[in-house]
């Protein structure tokens, strides 16, 4: 057995998609080992972490006074440094099956318009979580790799990654980003729009978890073939009592119309700023959608209608970023080219 294979036995390198809504961890040679919501529940009395991930998500909007469920990431960047560090720590430990002595190399995907300070925060929290080396890559770039686009070739590829906190639009050619734009309108903003809409139209107050469920079940960007509806439970703001109402997809489409318009606008601007040779390529290859937002019903149809370009959805949109980041663990030459300084 040569040294190299001995080393690979102990190799504990990780790729992390540190998302606003979900964090996914890909372990070298194992695939995706963690896929949980980016949420931490903390006991305010003693500062202890009560739960992380799925368990913590179930607590949102349902906690007693001494426990708070925190989303440490906001708009794709770290909003609460200490909590993010603890969350990362937890996920890294989980990925390694609780082995304490590992110092992995870690690659993390971040939004494209992230500031130096925000980058520093991500890097520091990874080092605090005991990483030996940390590399940052742009989410749009790794999403394109994860979606299987031929990014190393001299032809234009356009990827739209709609996550929880940010929507990243990028045009990629020759392993580099020709144009990228990140708008802070994505899944969370959509949930919010649904909450506001229910308040305005029905005087009904609903929680984040319910809003997200409505978005997943009814959310659409273009008329559906056959209408769907669902029951929503919440609190009537006037009478103050729990109430159930039925909403249909057309109403939710109206609630989401502004968010969708912002995303379409970002795509339109990206197409305007693309060099003509690459524009020609994009009109052949079209646009690839990734991220959870790609699953909004008929969004591809709507973008196709507005741009006239072919639009496809990545095979596993929720995992594109982490799969692309995971590929970087074995392709160090490519990683050196795309890592952010």
Buried (B, 14 or more C-beta within 10 A) or exposed (E): EEEEEEEEEEBBBBBBBBBBBBBBBBBBEEEBBBBBBBBBBBBEEEEEBBBBBEBBBBBBEEBEEEBBBBBBBBBBBBBBBBBBBBBBBBBBBBBBEEEEEBEBBBBBBBBBBBEEEBBEBBBBBBBBBBBEEBBBBBBBBBBBBBBEBEBBEEBBBBBBBBBBBBBBBBBBBEBEBBBBBBBBBBBBBBBBBBBEBBBEEBBBBBBBBBBBBBBBBBBBBBEBEEEBBBEBEBBBEEEEEEBEBEBEBBBBBEBBEEBBEBBBBBBBBBBEEBEEEBBEBBBEBBBBBBBBBBBBBBBBBBBBEBBEBBBBBBEEBBBBBBBBBBBBBEEEEBBEEBBEE
